[in-house]
Amino acid sequence: MALADYPSSPPTLQASCHSVLETVGNTPMITLEMEDFPHLQIYSKLEALNPTGSVKARGACFILNKESDNGRINQQTTIIESSSGNIGLDLAAYCKKLSLKFICVVDQLITPYNNMLIQQYGATIEQVHHPDKNGGYLLNRIARVKELMGEIDNSYWVNQYGNVLNANGYYHTLGREICAEVDHLDYAFLGVSSGGTITGISRRLKESFPQIQVIAVDIVGSVIFGDRPRKRYIPGIGSSMVPSIIQHACIDDFIRIKETDTILGCIELIRRHQLFLGGSSGSVFAAIKNYFTQYPNPRPLYVLVLFPDGGEKYVDTVYNERWCKDTFGEDFAYPPL
Ligand SMILES: Cc1ncc(COP(=O)(O)O)c(C=O)c1O
């Protein structure tokens, strides 16, 4: 197979955006061939190519714009959210651009990378130190958000787990984009954490492709689909509470992936497909393989997969074999090169 020709002369630059943040969306969609499943036509949407590096740019941007338009947010509003991950980064960037104050409530498990970036974007970090009754930090982070809401006049809690605008953002942006890019889909595999992406996209996909099967991908130890809570190490997928917005999602089935399979999924994506992606991408990739091994279906099938972020944030974990062994046991190993 030949690579596409690189254009011999560069196109004339035409600046159409005044900020990189305006380039959100219209991410590339590429097809993947899976050797073991030649009947699957996989369409993968590369959300790491959003300006802040993840799918969450869409939700953050949509919520802030909508709430500004309807007057719930103004120039004096303090935005508050509980996040140690991508939505924290995205809100920090968009709040900076819009000159809004942003307080990001995190816990001590936040990575140095995210901590640095959220602060460089100009947000205030508020750290929760004590674990909650479940042994995690989520409940205490949310309790701190509520305290701050009480203390600060004109504050706005983004509340990605319960804010229908979060899901609406994905319905109107990513969902619409995907439906314009493909003529037919049989399946969609979507990772779940706050439930925003799956709720928005599944509703939009069902409108254009009523027969599509939407498969939610969760991680062992996440309670979203009823598993017992257990310590999880890879962020971005799973949750220690059931997100309320997910009740509006159109989910046909779910599959739960082990974190070791997430890692093997990431390694296969980089080695076979040259895709350097985050943990939740490895999870959905592993989910496709597990699902079609469990339910073989030899007819040609068109499958959408969403890859939410890139691998850079995971170099000390998923992409560090020593960390993998220390975390999951000495028997764990990457496949031989
Ligand atoms: C890397 C990554 N993948 C997947 C998701 C899941 O998306 P959602 O929270 O919309 O369910 C998130 C959410 O934070 C994420 O950061």
The ligand as an SDF file (V2000), in Angstrom:
LIG
                    3D

 16 16  0  0  0  0  0  0  0  0999 V2000
   -9.2420    9.9400   28.2450 C   0  0  0  0  0  0  0  0  0  0  0  0
  -10.7110    9.8390   28.4260 C   0  0  0  0  0  0  0  0  0  0  0  0
  -11.3710    8.8740   27.8160 N   0  0  0  0  0  0  0  0  0  0  0  0
  -12.7060    8.7200   27.9740 C   0  0  0  0  0  0  0  0  0  0  0  0
  -13.4220    9.5380   28.7630 C   0  0  0  0  0  0  0  0  0  0  0  0
  -14.8640    9.2430   28.9650 C   0  0  0  0  0  0  0  0  0  0  0  0
  -15.6990   10.2200   28.6160 O   0  0  0  0  0  0  0  0  0  0  0  0
  -16.9560   10.6250   29.4960 P   0  0  0  0  0  0  0  0  0  0  0  0
  -16.4440   11.2660   30.7520 O   0  0  0  0  0  0  0  0  0  0  0  0
  -17.6590   11.5960   28.6220 O   0  0  0  0  0  0  0  0  0  0  0  0
  -17.7720    9.4050   29.7840 O   0  0  0  0  0  0  0  0  0  0  0  0
  -12.7460   10.5540   29.4320 C   0  0  0  0  0  0  0  0  0  0  0  0
  -13.4050   11.4080   30.3670 C   0  0  0  0  0  0  0  0  0  0  0  0
  -12.7960   12.0970   31.1600 O   0  0  0  0  0  0  0  0  0  0  0  0
  -11.3670   10.7170   29.2610 C   0  0  0  0  0  0  0  0  0  0  0  0
  -10.6670   11.6960   29.8820 O   0  0  0  0  0  0  0  0  0  0  0  0
  1  2  1  0
  2  3  1  0
  2 15  2  0
  3  4  2  0
  4  5  1  0
  5  6  1  0
  5 12  2  0
  6  7  1  0
  7  8  1  0
  8  9  2  0
  8 10  1  0
  8 11  1  0
 12 13  1  0
 12 15  1  0
 13 14  2  0
 15 16  1  0
M  END
$$$$
